[in-house]
């Protein structure tokens, strides 16, 4: 068989990739995973009973927006990592900036006399439950996003998996904020962040194996 004939045969029936395929697939993953994460919250934990009054406190919104900013940055990274040849650019800075901001807030509280209030949040016995709860709630989004990435073409599987984990962790921490009553900045900067790091690391390890071409 001639080379030209072989190329023509391989190209037969090949359709162009639909525009915005990565956005749609990742969006579908969120559409599937987020309701399951919410169900875990409602069935396993429940929404805090003082949610209406909590919404009047600025730290409640900080606690909610911090992980959502991380999730948004991870979402942008996923859109890029799901397509070959697309640079991530400054996308990863979007993950770092919210973390630095929350750490600066926690440090500011410490330096302005709130150290006594921060100690129970950092050393309290509920920290492990907080971390593991966020990791648990992240699982549906992580699994759905990794499955979506398998239908795309990530050339950096570990990074793509880490971005999927960061997205899942950010979504999970925001969902868990509807249950957790702890508003201390130190708790947010350490334990909630650690809860997001776990699915990020898990995503990197799984992505390295599951997303390899």
N, C-alpha and C positions, 0 to 999 in steps of 0.2 A: 504494500500500500504506500502510495506517495505521501510525503509530508503534508502537502496541501489538502489531500483527501482526508487524512487523519484529523487535521485541525478542523476541517469542515464538519466531520462526523462528531467530534467532541463538542462543537458549538451548536449542534442541532438541538433545538428545543430549549435552549438557554434563554430565560427571560430576565430582563433587567430587574435589579433589586428595587422594590417600591421605595419612593422617597420617604424619608423620616421613619424608616423601618425600626431603627434602634429606639427612637422615642416611643413609638407605639408599643413595641414589645416590653420595654421597661415600664411604661405606663400601665400596661395590662398586668404586669407582675405586681405593681403596687395596688392595682384595683382588686387583685385576688388576695394578696398577702395582708393588706391593712385591715380589712374586716375581720380576718381570723385573729390578728393581734388584738384588735378591739374586743373580740369575743373572749379571748383569754383574760383580758383586763376585767371585763364585766362579770364573768363567771368565777374566775379564780381570785380576784382581788376586790373588785368593786370600786366605784368612784367615791372619793372622799365626801363625807356627809356635810362638810361646810364649804362646798365648792363655790357657792354664790358669794360668800364673804371673802373667800380666798382670792377670788378674781379681782377684788379691790386692792390687793397688795401688789406692789411693783415686782417683788421677788417671784411671785407666781408666774408672771409673764416672762421674767428673765429665765426661770426654770423651764418654761415651755419653748421660748424662742431659741435658747442656746442649742438644744439638740436639733431643732428644725433648721437652723442655719447650717449645722454640720450635714444634715440630710440633704439640704439643697445643694451644697457644694459637692457632695458625693454623687448626687444625681447628674450634675453637669459633667463630672469626671466619667461617669458611666456612659453617657451619651458619646463621649469622645473615645473611650477605651473599647467600646463595642464595635468600632469601625477601624479597620487597618489603615495605618498611615496618618492618623489624626493625632496631632500633638496635644498634650494636656495643658501645656503652657503654665499659666499661673493658677490653674484650677485648684491645686493642692493648697495654695495659700488660703483659699476659702475655708479649708478645714482647720487650718492653724489659727487663723485670726479669732474665731469665737472662743477657742480654748485659751488663748492669751488674754482675751477680754475677761473671761470668767475668773482666771487665776489672778488677774489684776484686781478684780472686784473682791475676791476672797482675801487677798493680801491687804487691800485697803481697809476692809472691816477689821482685820487683825491689828493693823497699825493704829486704828482710831479707837481702840478700846473694846472691841468686840471679841477678844480672844477667849474670854470665859464662856461666851455663848457658842463659840466654834468648837471647843474641845469635845463636848458630847457628840457633835455631828461627825467629827473625825474619828473618834474612838468608840462610839456607841456600838452596842451589840447588834443593831439592826443593819449594819453596813453590808454584811454578807447577803442578807435577804434582798437588799436593794440591788446589789450588783447582779445576783443570779436572776432576780425577777426581770430586770431589763434584758438580760441575755435570753431568757425564756421567751419573752414577748417578741424578741427580734427574729425568732426562728422562721415564722411563716413568710415574712418579707425576704429574709435571706435566701430561703429555699426557692421561692418564686422568682427572685431576681437572678439567681444562678442558673435556673432552668431557662430563663429568657436569654441570658448571655450565651448559652450553649447553641442557640439558634442564630446568634450573630457571629462576628468574626474577630474576637479579641486576640491581638497578637502578643499581649502582655498579660497572660492569664492570672498570675499572682496579683498584679496591681488591679486588674479588673475585679478579681474576687475580693480584694481588700476594699475597693470602692463599694461593691455590693454589700459587704459587711458594715461599712460605715453608714451607708444609707439605711440599712436595717436597724443598726444600733441607734441612729438619730431618731428614726420614727418610733422605735420602742421606748426610748427615754422620754419622748414627748407624750406618748400614750401613758406611760407609767406616772408621769407628773400629775395626771388626773386623779391618781390614787394616793401618792405619797404626800404627807403633810409637812415633811422637813423642808424648810426654806433657807437654811443656812448656806451662804455662798461656799463655805468649805466643803460641805457635803456634795454640792453640785460639782465643784471643781475636782473632787477626788473620786467619790463613789459612783456618781452618775457617769462621769467620764470613763471610769474603769468598766462600767457596764456596757458602754459603747465600744470600748477597745476589744472586749472579748469576741463579739461577732466580727469585728474587723480582722482580727488575727485568724479566726476560724474561716472567714471568707478567703483570705489570702492562701491558707493551706488547702482549702477545698478547690479554690480556683486553679491552683497550680496543677491539680490532678484532673479536675473535671472539665476544664476549659482548654486543655492542651489539644492542639490540632493533631 
